[in-house]
Amino acid sequence: MARENGWLVVFYSYQLDGTEFSGEWRKWIVSGLSSLDSQVEKITFRLPIGTAVRVRVDPKALSRSIAEL
């Protein structure tokens, strides 16, 4: 998505008490196109599909979460 409009989006999922939830982490990247591609490549190298990430969950609303990236 970042190549099209400047947004970098990381989708994640987590499971608690047998229920699966999902969320997204978003970052707006402001830079020139070549720099933008470079940043996207660095992040996708660091976070390939299947990478485990730490997720903080609101104990009062388990579907509310924030990924620590």
N, C-alpha and C positions, 0 to 999 in steps of 0.2 A: 504494500500500500504506500510506503514512503516514496517510492519512485514516481507515483502518480500525483500525490498531493502534499507530501511533507510529513504525514503521520506514520509513525512506526507503531505497530500493534503486535503485542505478544499475547496469544491466547493460552490459557492454562486451565487445568481441571484438578479437582481434589475430591477426596472421598472422606466423609465423616459418618460414623454410625451406619454404614451400609448405604448411604445416600450420596450420589455423585453430584457435584456442583461444578460450575465453570465461571471464569471471569476473563477480563482483558486488562492488560497494562498498556497504556498509551503514552507516547511521547511525541511532541511536535519537534521536528528537526528543521531548523532554518539554516540554509546554506546554499551554496552553488550546487548545480546538478552533479558535477564530478565528485565533490566533497560528500554530497548526500549518498551517492552510490558507495563510496568508501566507508561511510559510517554504517550503512545497512549491512555491508559485507562483514565488517568487524563484529557487529552484534549477532548476525546469523551464524558466524563462526563460533562465537562464545556461547550461543544458546541454540544449538541444533534441536530439531524436533525430538522430543522424548527426554530432554534435560530436566532433571529434578530441580525445582526452585522452592524456596521457602515462601509460604503463604500465611498471612495473618488473617484470622477469621473473627468476626464479631460474635461473641458467645451468645448474644441475645438474638442474633439473626444470622444463622449459619451460611446463608447464601450471600452475605456481604463479606467481601474479602479484599485484601490488597496483597499483590505479589511483591516480594522484596527482590528487586533486580538492580 
